[in-house]
Structure formats: C-alpha cells, structure tokens
Amino acid sequence: MRRLIDRFLTNFSSDKQLILQLEHLLGFTPKHISYYQLALMHRSKPEEVTDSNERLEFLGDAILGAIIAEYLFKKYPYQSEGYLTELRSRIVRRETMNNVALRMGLNKLVQYNKNDRGLSRSHIFGNALEALIGAVYLDQGFIKTRKFILNQLVREYIDLDTMESTDTNYKNQLLSWAQRNNHVLTFDTIDEAMDATRKLFTVGIMIDGELMASGTGFNKKEAGQVAAQKALEKINAITK
C-alpha cells in the first residue's frame, strides 16, 4: 500500500522526473524532494538559488565517516586502529567519492555552472554525493541512510581488496620516498587566486630546495595531492 501511495504522489509531483531518477539512484522514493534538490545544487549557480549543497555536504561527510568506521570495525575484527583509519581514509577521500559519484551517474543530476570547464574536472560530484547522503539522513533517518551507504555505495562501487593493496595517497608515497633517500621535502603554497567565485590554490613541491612539481586545486590538500602525483611521475621516469 505504501508503495502505491508513493507512486500516486510521484505522478502528481512537479518534480516527477527528478523523483524517478532519485528512485533509481537511491533504491527508495524520497519523501521531501527539497532536501535532494538542495543536495544537487552547487554554489556556482548563485543567480538561480539562495543556498547551495555545502551545509548538506558537511552533514553527509560526518555521517559517511561514522558508518564506514562501524562497517570496517565489524568487518576486520583483528586489524589495528591504524589499519582501520587508513582504509577508512581511502574510502571516504574526495577522489574515491568523486569516482563513485561519476559511476553512479550523479554528474547528470548536479546543477552547476557548465560554462566553468574546470568544475567538471574537480571533485564537485563527490561533494554532491556527500550532500546527497546528508539529504537521505534528513529525509529517511539513520537506519535507511546506513542501508543506502552500504548497499548502494560500498557493495556496488568500492572494491575493498583493491583498495587495501593500492595506495593512492601520493603525498604519503612521496614523503616515504624522500625519507628513504634522505631528501628534504616541503609542500609550499606558491599561489592563491580567485577562479570565478572560488579560490584556486597552487602548491609546489620542493625537493632539496628545488621545485620538482606543482599542482592546483580548490583546497591546499587537493593541490598537494596533484603536485605529489606529478612529482612521483617525474621521479619514476628518471629512475627507470
């Protein structure tokens, strides 16, 4: 009966298409569509909205971290705290969430300024996924949110075996290389500039006082990871 009522309401909703898309994505019918509309609204469209998904992203990030921590705690009863912390970090980091969001097709639903080509190459879709988790929590409660994260995200899109054996934290890899080879390594912010409504950071990697590589991002952590990846590629090319 409940399912029939949901379908009835959907058919008479002005947001019918969005609700049907969300049904397919989430595995259930949303109750309060406004939460999801906000979750899918990036701040790059201020002329169309009075708010963005940033607050929902904050909420969803906290909930995602807690649920993944519980999941790993139960799945790996004999692993250390450090192991669990590192694996959780790999799962919830921006690169992973952005990849999951793209594979889910969430990029087709996110509302953003498509004239800004840099946005489509950033992590806004992973951020929107975290905002979506926040929306699910407000709309459905903790139990349904936990089910959504574990069934629709982790089991569908996260390969734990590969994630356990692959380190995509380029900054950590570079730091380990520098320590092994007795190099002095620093990450320096070499530029901060406004890109439309957002601040763009450029981080340079100095090895023994010389600039090895630089990277840009919408926060220093992201820029540092890009720079570290470029530095590792140069090092690997030199040492081959």
C-alpha positions as a Python dict, from the first residue, in 0.01 Angstrom:
ca = {
    (1, 'M'): (0, 0, 0),
    (2, 'R'): (278, 242, 93),
    (3, 'R'): (443, 186, -243),
    (4, 'L'): (118, 261, -424),
    (5, 'I'): (76, 584, -230),
    (6, 'D'): (433, 687, -315),
    (7, 'R'): (370, 620, -682),
    (8, 'F'): (47, 820, -667),
    (9, 'L'): (226, 1119, -513),
    (10, 'T'): (506, 1094, -766),
    (11, 'N'): (268, 1107, -1060),
    (12, 'F'): (125, 1437, -937),
    (13, 'S'): (453, 1597, -841),
    (14, 'S'): (601, 1888, -1038),
    (15, 'D'): (937, 1720, -983),
    (16, 'K'): (827, 1385, -1121),
    (17, 'Q'): (1132, 1332, -1341),
    (18, 'L'): (1378, 1409, -1062),
    (19, 'I'): (1194, 1181, -820),
    (20, 'L'): (1203, 895, -1069),
    (21, 'Q'): (1577, 947, -1124),
    (22, 'L'): (1638, 957, -750),
    (23, 'E'): (1430, 642, -701),
    (24, 'H'): (1660, 458, -939),
    (25, 'L'): (1969, 604, -776),
    (26, 'L'): (1870, 561, -412),
    (27, 'G'): (1656, 248, -416),
    (28, 'F'): (1361, 418, -246),
    (29, 'T'): (1114, 703, -302),
    (30, 'P'): (1217, 1037, -146),
    (31, 'K'): (968, 1195, 93),
    (32, 'H'): (1094, 1554, 95),
    (33, 'I'): (1227, 1641, -251),
    (34, 'S'): (1357, 1981, -138),
    (35, 'Y'): (1644, 1815, 54),
    (36, 'Y'): (1761, 1642, -261),
    (37, 'Q'): (1721, 1948, -480),
    (38, 'L'): (1950, 2135, -242),
    (39, 'A'): (2198, 1844, -231),
    (40, 'L'): (2232, 1862, -609),
    (41, 'M'): (2281, 2241, -622),
    (42, 'H'): (2641, 2360, -649),
    (43, 'R'): (2732, 2709, -534),
    (44, 'S'): (2843, 2806, -885),
    (45, 'K'): (2480, 2886, -976),
    (46, 'P'): (2410, 3171, -731),
    (47, 'E'): (2188, 3351, -978),
    (48, 'E'): (1937, 3067, -954),
    (49, 'V'): (1945, 2975, -585),
    (50, 'T'): (1976, 3134, -244),
    (51, 'D'): (2167, 2840, -99),
    (52, 'S'): (2395, 2556, -206),
    (53, 'N'): (2473, 2200, -102),
    (54, 'E'): (2772, 2290, 120),
    (55, 'R'): (2592, 2251, 455),
    (56, 'L'): (2444, 1917, 348),
    (57, 'E'): (2792, 1812, 234),
    (58, 'F'): (2922, 1885, 585),
    (59, 'L'): (2647, 1670, 737),
    (60, 'G'): (2684, 1387, 487),
    (61, 'D'): (3062, 1374, 530),
    (62, 'A'): (3026, 1319, 906),
    (63, 'I'): (2760, 1050, 864),
    (64, 'L'): (2956, 872, 590),
    (65, 'G'): (3268, 862, 808),
    (66, 'A'): (3078, 718, 1105),
    (67, 'I'): (2902, 448, 904),
    (68, 'I'): (3219, 343, 720),
    (69, 'A'): (3404, 329, 1054),
    (70, 'E'): (3138, 97, 1200),
    (71, 'Y'): (3140, -119, 886),
    (72, 'L'): (3519, -163, 890),
    (73, 'F'): (3525, -220, 1267),
    (74, 'K'): (3291, -518, 1226),
    (75, 'K'): (3441, -648, 900),
    (76, 'Y'): (3801, -653, 1028),
    (77, 'P'): (3781, -754, 1396),
    (78, 'Y'): (4153, -829, 1427),
    (79, 'Q'): (4300, -527, 1248),
    (80, 'S'): (4464, -238, 1434),
    (81, 'E'): (4326, 111, 1476),
    (82, 'G'): (4585, 245, 1236),
    (83, 'Y'): (4487, -3, 965),
    (84, 'L'): (4116, 82, 1002),
    (85, 'T'): (4187, 455, 999),
    (86, 'E'): (4392, 433, 679),
    (87, 'L'): (4135, 215, 500),
    (88, 'R'): (3850, 446, 603),
    (89, 'S'): (4052, 742, 476),
    (90, 'R'): (4095, 574, 137),
    (91, 'I'): (3722, 506, 111),
    (92, 'V'): (3592, 849, 210),
    (93, 'R'): (3859, 1065, 43),
    (94, 'R'): (3745, 1306, -228),
    (95, 'E'): (3896, 1109, -518),
    (96, 'T'): (3711, 791, -422),
    (97, 'M'): (3377, 963, -365),
    (98, 'N'): (3408, 1156, -690),
    (99, 'N'): (3476, 835, -882),
    (100, 'V'): (3175, 665, -719),
    (101, 'A'): (2953, 965, -800),
    (102, 'L'): (3058, 955, -1166),
    (103, 'R'): (2995, 581, -1191),
    (104, 'M'): (2653, 631, -1035),
    (105, 'G'): (2572, 897, -1294),
    (106, 'L'): (2527, 1165, -1030),
    (107, 'N'): (2706, 1415, -1254),
    (108, 'K'): (2396, 1416, -1477),
    (109, 'L'): (2183, 1545, -1190),
    (110, 'V'): (2414, 1801, -1025),
    (111, 'Q'): (2326, 2162, -1108),
    (112, 'Y'): (2639, 2370, -1165),
    (113, 'N'): (2781, 2635, -1395),
    (114, 'K'): (2867, 2428, -1702),
    (115, 'N'): (3046, 2725, -1858),
    (116, 'D'): (3318, 2678, -1596),
    (117, 'R'): (3507, 2388, -1753),
    (118, 'G'): (3731, 2346, -1451),
    (119, 'L'): (3434, 2243, -1236),
    (120, 'S'): (3364, 1927, -1434),
    (121, 'R'): (3723, 1816, -1368),
    (122, 'S'): (3710, 1890, -995),
    (123, 'H'): (3553, 1694, -708),
    (124, 'I'): (3213, 1863, -708),
    (125, 'F'): (3034, 1536, -786),
    (126, 'G'): (3192, 1359, -490),
    (127, 'N'): (3094, 1658, -276),
    (128, 'A'): (2739, 1632, -411),
    (129, 'L'): (2735, 1263, -318),
    (130, 'E'): (2820, 1355, 41),
    (131, 'A'): (2545, 1619, 30),
    (132, 'L'): (2308, 1353, -102),
    (133, 'I'): (2393, 1136, 199),
    (134, 'G'): (2304, 1431, 420),
    (135, 'A'): (1973, 1465, 237),
    (136, 'V'): (1895, 1095, 280),
    (137, 'Y'): (1966, 1124, 652),
    (138, 'L'): (1731, 1421, 697),
    (139, 'D'): (1464, 1261, 479),
    (140, 'Q'): (1482, 896, 590),
    (141, 'G'): (1676, 875, 917),
    (142, 'F'): (1994, 695, 1020),
    (143, 'I'): (1894, 332, 953),
    (144, 'K'): (1787, 399, 594),
    (145, 'T'): (2099, 610, 537),
    (146, 'R'): (2321, 330, 664),
    (147, 'K'): (2148, 85, 429),
    (148, 'F'): (2192, 324, 137),
    (149, 'I'): (2565, 374, 201),
    (150, 'L'): (2644, 6, 248),
    (151, 'N'): (2420, -139, -24),
    (152, 'Q'): (2419, 131, -291),
    (153, 'L'): (2771, 267, -248),
    (154, 'V'): (3014, 32, -72),
    (155, 'R'): (2896, -303, -207),
    (156, 'E'): (2826, -166, -556),
    (157, 'Y'): (3127, 58, -617),
    (158, 'I'): (3402, 3, -355),
    (159, 'D'): (3649, -279, -420),
    (160, 'L'): (3798, -327, -74),
    (161, 'D'): (4051, -588, -188),
    (162, 'T'): (4199, -346, -442),
    (163, 'M'): (4177, -55, -201),
    (164, 'E'): (4365, -249, 67),
    (165, 'S'): (4653, -323, -170),
    (166, 'T'): (4668, 11, -353),
    (167, 'D'): (4792, 334, -203),
    (168, 'T'): (4656, 637, -390),
    (169, 'N'): (4778, 883, -128),
    (170, 'Y'): (5050, 1036, -344),
    (171, 'K'): (5162, 1272, -69),
    (172, 'N'): (5237, 980, 166),
    (173, 'Q'): (5416, 791, -112),
    (174, 'L'): (5635, 1092, -185),
    (175, 'L'): (5713, 1151, 182),
    (176, 'S'): (5817, 785, 217),
    (177, 'W'): (6041, 812, -90),
    (178, 'A'): (6206, 1127, 46),
    (179, 'Q'): (6272, 965, 384),
    (180, 'R'): (6420, 651, 227),
    (181, 'N'): (6652, 854, 6),
    (182, 'N'): (6746, 1125, 258),
    (183, 'H'): (6589, 1416, 67),
    (184, 'V'): (6446, 1732, 222),
    (185, 'L'): (6085, 1761, 104),
    (186, 'T'): (5845, 2052, 157),
    (187, 'F'): (5499, 2142, 29),
    (188, 'D'): (5475, 2519, -29),
    (189, 'T'): (5173, 2726, -129),
    (190, 'I'): (5304, 2930, -419),
    (191, 'D'): (4984, 3098, -536),
    (192, 'E'): (4626, 3174, -434),
    (193, 'A'): (4393, 3318, -695),
    (194, 'M'): (4020, 3363, -747),
    (195, 'D'): (3866, 3147, -1020),
    (196, 'A'): (3518, 3291, -1069),
    (197, 'T'): (3363, 3263, -720),
    (198, 'R'): (3616, 3009, -588),
    (199, 'K'): (3970, 3033, -459),
    (200, 'L'): (4224, 2826, -652),
    (201, 'F'): (4541, 2714, -475),
    (202, 'T'): (4874, 2621, -631),
    (203, 'V'): (5106, 2406, -421),
    (204, 'G'): (5468, 2346, -516),
    (205, 'I'): (5683, 2050, -409),
    (206, 'M'): (6038, 2145, -318),
    (207, 'I'): (6298, 1868, -305),
    (208, 'D'): (6630, 1975, -158),
    (209, 'G'): (6532, 2337, -221),
    (210, 'E'): (6439, 2293, -587),
    (211, 'L'): (6089, 2295, -735),
    (212, 'M'): (6006, 1944, -857),
    (213, 'A'): (5637, 1987, -948),
    (214, 'S'): (5329, 2195, -879),
    (215, 'G'): (4958, 2131, -875),
    (216, 'T'): (4637, 2329, -844),
    (217, 'G'): (4312, 2259, -664),
    (218, 'F'): (4023, 2422, -484),
    (219, 'N'): (4189, 2350, -149),
    (220, 'K'): (4551, 2302, -42),
    (221, 'K'): (4511, 1930, 24),
    (222, 'E'): (4379, 1863, -325),
    (223, 'A'): (4651, 2079, -484),
    (224, 'G'): (4916, 1896, -280),
    (225, 'Q'): (4793, 1557, -399),
    (226, 'V'): (4803, 1671, -764),
    (227, 'A'): (5154, 1807, -719),
    (228, 'A'): (5270, 1489, -542),
    (229, 'Q'): (5135, 1271, -823),
    (230, 'K'): (5324, 1479, -1082),
    (231, 'A'): (5643, 1462, -874),
    (232, 'L'): (5619, 1084, -843),
    (233, 'E'): (5569, 1051, -1219),
    (234, 'K'): (5887, 1257, -1277),
    (235, 'I'): (6083, 1053, -1023),
    (236, 'N'): (5966, 724, -1176),
    (237, 'A'): (6064, 845, -1523),
    (238, 'I'): (6412, 949, -1403),
    (239, 'T'): (6482, 626, -1211),
    (240, 'K'): (6366, 385, -1483),
}
